[in-house]
């Protein structure tokens, strides 16, 4: 033990002092793509519950994802007492299917857009998971009008696939029939290295209120755009990864289990890639679950210059569909990655972009300026419905068997490496 302590001391002296970083802020992951998740309100609960006495004639139910790592079910049930100016939320905080023993209900005024919900772990009062529900989720101004109107109604073109996905074919997306939800499990702070400040954070991946699990993630905003998310594998690390900041390699020597602080230390070890390997495995697994709609193969696509493409003729090959719009800022940001991917993969993969345009002339000018040479297809409502497009950009890779596909938002560098054999 004395020898180990001495080695650690010498390592610290030779390689540099530990850097302690306070993670004082709690938030959702940053996102510019306008991606959101919906929970539909239903007339009946999804599981048998002990219910409180509610006088209102308008009672609805929904569930929220709670945690991957729990001895109970992964979701919690919520009763919504819809009143004239507010929603009263009875939340099964202890996940025992009894809504009468969880303390006072939460008042969610109609004038409020968001409401936080804190769930305590089964045994540790400090182990808290924070969830959030929205009437309209946070998203860029360029995207919001395509998803929601000024009164909070969901765009019918988006409501239909969400209803289908949730088992309600009559879902219209009317304000008051759904909530948007998210996980508030990113603890964030700042670290200064060699005079440069970086945003840094811990993401509680399993959503159990602990930040030192083997599936939790460290995020370092190396490009210093102020965004902490899991979109760029070059900025996301497993807790046992060795990573590079500036001109030196670092690793974590300490992680507070509640995510309040971390300690970085310089190391002479080489950088590792455990996160990239993890993303590749996750992407490959998701590709085994998605099955393409058979009607898709009967589609005749029309390019922006009037040419026809029969999808059936492409079957048996890898087909990459990039769904985008010239109005969509995240779509524009991924163009360099798309072009680089095309130059490397076009012999194995058929590239098609599906354009949902607000200004066709502007779109054509952009395509010409960026020298995008693969076909650009015009989006139509039937195609959007068939592909179940809920956000922009969406990237879909269909496998040669014509059945399986993998879907992602903004393109990651590992997307093709993970899925094309």
C-alpha positions as CSV (number, residue, x, y, z in Angstrom):
1,X,0.0,0.0,0.0
2,X,2.8,2.4,0.9
3,X,4.5,1.6,-2.5
4,X,1.2,2.4,-4.3
5,X,0.8,5.7,-2.5
6,X,4.3,6.7,-3.3
7,X,3.8,5.8,-7.0
8,X,0.7,7.9,-7.1
9,X,2.5,10.8,-5.4
10,X,5.4,10.6,-7.9
11,X,3.0,10.4,-10.8
12,X,1.2,13.6,-9.6
13,X,4.5,15.4,-9.2
14,X,5.9,14.4,-12.6
15,X,2.7,14.8,-14.6
16,X,1.1,17.7,-12.9
17,X,-1.4,18.5,-10.1
18,X,-4.9,17.1,-10.0
19,X,-7.5,19.4,-11.4
20,X,-10.7,19.4,-9.4
21,X,-13.8,20.5,-11.3
22,X,-17.1,21.6,-9.6
23,X,-20.2,20.5,-11.6
24,X,-22.7,23.0,-10.0
25,X,-25.3,23.1,-12.8
26,X,-28.0,20.6,-13.7
27,X,-29.6,20.6,-17.2
28,X,-30.7,18.6,-20.2
29,X,-28.3,17.8,-23.0
30,X,-27.8,20.7,-25.4
31,X,-29.5,20.2,-28.8
32,X,-29.8,22.2,-32.0
33,X,-31.7,19.6,-34.0
34,X,-35.2,20.2,-32.6
35,X,-35.5,16.6,-31.5
36,X,-38.2,16.0,-28.9
37,X,-40.0,13.1,-27.3
38,X,-43.8,12.9,-26.8
39,X,-46.0,11.3,-24.1
40,X,-49.7,11.0,-25.1
41,X,-52.3,11.5,-22.4
42,X,-54.8,8.6,-22.3
43,X,-58.2,8.0,-20.6
44,X,-57.0,4.9,-18.8
45,X,-53.7,4.1,-17.0
46,X,-51.3,1.6,-18.5
47,X,-51.0,-0.4,-15.3
48,X,-53.3,-1.1,-12.4
49,X,-53.1,1.7,-9.9
50,X,-54.4,2.8,-6.5
51,X,-55.9,6.2,-7.3
52,X,-56.5,9.3,-5.2
53,X,-60.0,10.9,-5.0
54,X,-60.3,13.5,-7.8
55,X,-63.4,15.6,-8.3
56,X,-62.6,16.7,-11.8
57,X,-64.4,15.2,-14.8
58,X,-61.3,15.4,-16.9
59,X,-58.7,12.9,-15.7
60,X,-55.9,11.6,-17.9
61,X,-52.9,9.4,-17.5
62,X,-49.4,9.0,-18.8
63,X,-46.1,7.5,-17.9
64,X,-42.5,8.9,-17.8
65,X,-39.3,7.0,-18.2
66,X,-37.6,6.8,-14.9
67,X,-34.5,4.6,-14.9
68,X,-32.8,1.7,-16.6
69,X,-31.3,0.5,-13.4
70,X,-34.1,-0.2,-10.9
71,X,-35.6,-3.3,-9.2
72,X,-39.0,-1.9,-10.2
73,X,-40.4,-1.0,-13.6
74,X,-38.6,1.6,-15.7
75,X,-41.5,4.0,-15.9
76,X,-43.5,5.9,-13.4
77,X,-47.3,6.5,-13.7
78,X,-48.9,10.0,-13.4
79,X,-52.5,11.0,-13.1
80,X,-53.4,14.4,-14.6
81,X,-56.4,16.3,-13.2
82,X,-57.1,18.8,-16.0
83,X,-58.7,21.9,-14.6
84,X,-59.6,25.3,-16.2
85,X,-56.2,27.0,-15.7
86,X,-54.0,24.2,-14.4
87,X,-53.1,20.6,-14.5
88,X,-52.7,18.8,-11.1
89,X,-50.2,16.0,-11.3
90,X,-50.4,13.0,-9.0
91,X,-47.0,11.2,-9.5
92,X,-46.1,7.7,-8.3
93,X,-42.7,9.0,-7.0
94,X,-41.9,5.8,-5.1
95,X,-43.0,3.6,-8.1
96,X,-45.3,1.4,-6.0
97,X,-48.4,1.8,-8.2
98,X,-50.1,3.8,-5.4
99,X,-50.8,7.4,-6.2
100,X,-52.1,8.2,-2.7
101,X,-48.8,8.0,-0.7
102,X,-46.4,10.3,-2.6
103,X,-47.0,13.6,-0.9
104,X,-48.7,16.7,-2.3
105,X,-49.5,16.7,-6.0
106,X,-47.7,19.1,-8.3
107,X,-49.5,22.1,-9.8
108,X,-48.6,22.7,-13.5
109,X,-50.3,26.0,-14.5
110,X,-51.4,26.5,-18.1
111,X,-49.3,29.7,-18.1
112,X,-46.2,27.6,-17.4
113,X,-44.3,25.9,-20.2
114,X,-42.3,23.4,-18.2
115,X,-42.4,21.5,-14.9
116,X,-39.7,19.6,-13.1
117,X,-40.3,16.3,-11.4
118,X,-37.8,14.9,-8.9
119,X,-37.8,11.1,-8.2
120,X,-35.8,9.8,-5.2
121,X,-34.0,6.5,-5.5
122,X,-35.3,3.5,-3.5
123,X,-32.8,3.7,-0.7
124,X,-30.7,6.8,-0.9
125,X,-32.4,10.3,-0.4
126,X,-29.4,12.0,-2.1
127,X,-29.8,9.9,-5.2
128,X,-32.3,12.0,-7.2
129,X,-33.4,11.8,-10.8
130,X,-34.8,15.0,-12.3
131,X,-37.3,14.8,-15.1
132,X,-39.0,17.6,-17.0
133,X,-42.2,17.9,-19.0
134,X,-43.0,20.7,-21.5
135,X,-46.0,22.0,-23.3
136,X,-43.7,23.1,-26.1
137,X,-40.1,21.8,-25.9
138,X,-37.0,24.0,-26.3
139,X,-35.9,24.1,-29.9
140,X,-34.3,26.5,-32.4
141,X,-36.6,29.3,-33.8
142,X,-36.0,28.0,-37.3
143,X,-37.5,24.6,-36.4
144,X,-40.3,25.4,-33.9
145,X,-42.9,26.7,-36.5
146,X,-42.7,23.4,-38.5
147,X,-43.5,21.4,-35.3
148,X,-45.9,23.6,-33.2
149,X,-48.3,26.4,-33.9
150,X,-48.5,29.5,-31.7
151,X,-51.1,27.9,-29.4
152,X,-49.1,24.7,-28.8
153,X,-50.9,22.4,-31.2
154,X,-48.6,19.8,-32.9
155,X,-48.2,19.9,-36.7
156,X,-50.6,17.2,-38.0
157,X,-47.9,15.8,-40.2
158,X,-45.8,15.1,-37.1
159,X,-48.8,14.1,-34.9
160,X,-49.8,11.2,-37.2
161,X,-46.6,9.2,-36.9
162,X,-46.4,9.9,-33.2
163,X,-49.9,8.6,-32.7
164,X,-49.1,5.6,-34.8
165,X,-45.9,5.0,-32.8
166,X,-47.8,5.3,-29.5
167,X,-50.8,3.2,-30.5
168,X,-53.3,6.0,-31.0
169,X,-54.3,6.3,-34.6
170,X,-56.7,9.1,-33.9
171,X,-54.1,11.3,-32.2
172,X,-54.4,14.9,-33.6
173,X,-51.7,16.6,-31.5
174,X,-54.1,19.1,-29.9
175,X,-52.7,21.2,-27.1
176,X,-53.5,19.5,-23.8
177,X,-53.4,15.9,-25.2
178,X,-49.7,15.4,-24.7
179,X,-46.6,16.5,-22.9
180,X,-43.0,16.6,-24.2
181,X,-40.5,15.2,-21.8
182,X,-36.7,15.0,-21.2
183,X,-34.1,13.9,-18.7
184,X,-32.4,16.6,-16.6
185,X,-29.4,14.5,-15.9
186,X,-26.4,16.4,-17.1
187,X,-24.2,18.0,-14.4
188,X,-22.0,20.7,-15.9
189,X,-19.2,23.0,-15.0
190,X,-16.1,24.6,-16.5
191,X,-12.4,23.7,-16.4
192,X,-9.5,25.9,-17.3
193,X,-6.4,24.2,-18.9
194,X,-3.4,26.1,-20.2
195,X,-5.4,29.3,-20.0
196,X,-8.3,28.0,-22.0
197,X,-11.8,27.4,-20.5
198,X,-13.8,24.4,-21.6
199,X,-17.4,23.4,-20.7
200,X,-17.4,20.0,-19.1
201,X,-20.1,17.7,-17.8
202,X,-21.2,14.3,-16.5
203,X,-24.2,12.6,-18.1
204,X,-26.2,10.1,-16.0
205,X,-26.8,7.7,-18.9
206,X,-28.9,5.1,-17.0
207,X,-30.9,7.8,-15.3
208,X,-30.6,6.4,-11.8
209,X,-29.2,9.5,-10.0
210,X,-25.7,8.2,-9.8
211,X,-22.9,9.5,-12.0
212,X,-20.1,6.9,-11.5
213,X,-21.8,3.9,-13.2
214,X,-19.9,2.1,-15.9
215,X,-22.3,3.4,-18.6
216,X,-22.2,7.1,-17.5
217,X,-20.4,9.6,-19.8
218,X,-17.9,12.5,-19.5
219,X,-18.4,15.3,-22.1
220,X,-15.7,17.8,-22.8
221,X,-16.6,20.7,-25.2
222,X,-13.3,20.6,-27.1
223,X,-14.5,22.8,-30.0
224,X,-15.7,25.4,-27.4
225,X,-19.1,26.1,-29.0
226,X,-20.7,26.1,-25.5
227,X,-22.7,22.9,-26.3
228,X,-22.6,19.7,-24.2
229,X,-24.2,16.7,-26.0
230,X,-23.4,13.2,-27.1
231,X,-23.5,13.9,-30.9
232,X,-19.7,14.1,-31.4
233,X,-17.8,11.0,-30.2
234,X,-14.6,13.1,-30.2
235,X,-16.1,15.0,-27.2
236,X,-17.7,12.1,-25.3
237,X,-15.8,9.7,-23.1
238,X,-16.4,6.7,-20.9
239,X,-15.3,7.3,-17.3
240,X,-12.3,5.0,-17.8
241,X,-11.2,6.7,-21.1
242,X,-7.9,8.5,-21.6
243,X,-8.6,11.7,-23.5
244,X,-6.7,14.7,-24.8
245,X,-7.3,18.3,-23.9
246,X,-4.9,20.9,-25.5
247,X,-1.5,19.3,-25.6
248,X,-1.8,16.7,-22.8
249,X,-3.6,13.5,-22.1
250,X,-5.9,13.2,-19.1
251,X,-7.9,10.7,-17.2
252,X,-10.4,10.8,-14.3
253,X,-8.9,10.0,-10.9
254,X,-12.2,10.7,-9.0
255,X,-15.9,11.0,-9.7
256,X,-18.3,12.0,-7.0
257,X,-21.2,9.5,-7.2
258,X,-23.8,12.2,-7.1
259,X,-22.0,14.1,-9.9
260,X,-21.1,17.2,-7.8
261,X,-17.4,17.2,-8.8
262,X,-14.7,15.3,-10.7
263,X,-10.9,15.3,-10.6
264,X,-8.7,15.2,-13.7
265,X,-5.1,14.2,-13.7
266,X,-2.5,14.3,-16.5
267,X,-1.3,10.9,-17.7
268,X,1.4,9.5,-19.9
269,X,-1.1,6.8,-21.1
270,X,-2.2,6.9,-24.7
271,X,-5.8,8.1,-25.5
272,X,-8.4,5.3,-25.6
273,X,-11.6,4.9,-27.7
274,X,-14.0,3.1,-25.4
275,X,-16.8,5.6,-26.2
276,X,-16.5,5.1,-29.9
277,X,-16.7,1.3,-29.4
278,X,-19.7,1.7,-27.2
279,X,-21.5,3.9,-29.8
280,X,-20.7,1.5,-32.5
281,X,-22.2,-1.4,-30.5
282,X,-25.4,0.6,-29.7
283,X,-25.9,1.6,-33.3
284,X,-25.5,-1.9,-34.5
285,X,-28.0,-3.2,-32.0
286,X,-30.6,-0.6,-32.9
287,X,-30.2,-1.6,-36.5
288,X,-31.4,-5.1,-35.7
289,X,-34.7,-3.8,-34.3
290,X,-36.0,-1.4,-37.0
291,X,-38.0,-2.8,-39.8
292,X,-38.7,-0.8,-43.0
293,X,-42.3,-0.3,-44.1
294,X,-42.8,-2.7,-47.1
295,X,-44.8,0.1,-48.9
296,X,-41.6,2.0,-49.1
297,X,-40.3,-0.3,-51.9
298,X,-43.2,0.7,-54.2
299,X,-42.3,4.3,-54.0
300,X,-41.3,6.3,-57.1
301,X,-39.1,9.2,-56.1
302,X,-38.8,12.5,-58.1
303,X,-35.6,14.5,-58.0
304,X,-35.6,18.3,-57.9
305,X,-34.6,18.3,-61.6
306,X,-37.6,16.1,-62.5
307,X,-35.9,12.7,-62.9
308,X,-37.7,9.5,-61.5
309,X,-36.1,6.9,-59.2
310,X,-37.7,3.6,-58.5
311,X,-36.8,2.5,-55.0
312,X,-37.4,-1.1,-55.9
313,X,-34.5,-1.0,-58.3
314,X,-32.1,-0.1,-55.4
315,X,-33.2,-3.1,-53.2
316,X,-30.3,-5.4,-52.2
317,X,-27.8,-2.6,-51.6
318,X,-27.0,-0.3,-48.7
319,X,-29.3,2.8,-49.1
320,X,-28.5,5.9,-47.2
321,X,-31.4,8.5,-46.9
322,X,-30.5,12.0,-45.7
323,X,-33.8,13.8,-44.8
324,X,-33.1,17.6,-44.6
325,X,-34.3,21.1,-45.4
326,X,-32.5,24.3,-46.4
327,X,-34.3,26.0,-43.5
328,X,-32.8,23.6,-40.9
329,X,-29.6,24.9,-39.3
330,X,-28.4,21.4,-38.0
331,X,-29.0,20.1,-41.5
332,X,-26.6,22.7,-42.9
333,X,-24.0,22.0,-40.2
334,X,-23.8,18.3,-41.2
335,X,-23.2,19.0,-44.9
336,X,-19.3,18.7,-44.6
337,X,-19.7,15.4,-42.8
338,X,-22.1,14.2,-45.5
339,X,-19.7,15.1,-48.3
340,X,-16.8,13.4,-46.6
341,X,-18.9,10.3,-46.0
342,X,-20.0,10.2,-49.6
343,X,-16.4,10.5,-50.9
344,X,-15.4,7.5,-48.8
345,X,-18.5,5.2,-48.9
346,X,-20.2,5.9,-52.3
347,X,-18.9,2.6,-53.8
348,X,-20.7,0.6,-51.2
349,X,-23.6,2.8,-50.3
350,X,-26.3,4.5,-52.4
351,X,-26.7,8.1,-51.2
352,X,-30.1,9.9,-51.6
353,X,-31.1,13.1,-50.0
354,X,-34.8,13.8,-49.4
355,X,-35.5,17.5,-49.3
356,X,-38.4,19.0,-47.4
357,X,-38.1,22.6,-48.8
358,X,-39.6,25.9,-48.0
359,X,-37.7,27.7,-50.8
360,X,-36.8,25.4,-53.7
361,X,-34.6,28.1,-55.4
362,X,-32.7,28.7,-52.2
363,X,-32.2,25.0,-51.8
364,X,-30.9,24.6,-55.4
365,X,-28.5,27.5,-54.9
366,X,-27.2,25.8,-51.7
367,X,-26.8,22.4,-53.3
368,X,-24.9,24.0,-56.2
369,X,-22.7,26.1,-53.9
370,X,-21.8,23.1,-51.7
371,X,-21.2,20.9,-54.8
372,X,-23.5,18.1,-53.5
373,X,-23.5,15.6,-56.3
374,X,-25.8,12.8,-55.1
375,X,-29.5,12.9,-56.0
376,X,-31.8,15.3,-54.2
377,X,-35.4,13.9,-54.0
378,X,-38.5,16.0,-53.3
379,X,-40.3,15.1,-50.0
380,X,-44.0,14.3,-50.2
381,X,-46.5,13.6,-47.3
382,X,-46.8,9.9,-48.1
383,X,-43.0,9.4,-48.1
384,X,-42.7,11.4,-44.8
385,X,-45.4,9.2,-43.2
386,X,-43.9,6.0,-44.5
387,X,-40.5,6.9,-43.1
388,X,-42.0,8.2,-39.8
389,X,-40.0,11.4,-39.9
390,X,-40.3,13.3,-36.6
391,X,-37.3,15.6,-36.7
392,X,-34.7,17.2,-39.1
393,X,-32.2,16.1,-40.0
394,X,-32.9,12.4,-40.0
395,X,-30.4,9.9,-41.4
396,X,-31.5,6.4,-42.3
397,X,-29.3,3.5,-43.5
398,X,-31.3,0.6,-45.0
399,X,-29.5,-2.7,-45.0
400,X,-29.1,-4.9,-48.1
401,X,-31.7,-7.4,-46.8
402,X,-34.4,-4.7,-47.5
403,X,-35.9,-5.1,-44.1
404,X,-33.6,-3.7,-41.4
405,X,-32.5,-0.1,-41.0
406,X,-30.7,2.1,-38.5
407,X,-31.8,5.7,-37.9
408,X,-30.0,8.7,-36.4
409,X,-30.3,12.4,-36.1
410,X,-27.4,14.6,-37.1
411,X,-24.7,12.4,-38.7
412,X,-21.9,11.1,-36.5
413,X,-18.5,10.1,-37.7
414,X,-19.1,6.5,-36.5
415,X,-22.4,6.1,-38.4
416,X,-21.1,4.2,-41.4
417,X,-18.2,2.5,-39.6
418,X,-20.7,1.0,-37.2
419,X,-23.1,-0.4,-39.8
420,X,-21.5,-1.0,-43.3
421,X,-19.7,-4.3,-43.6
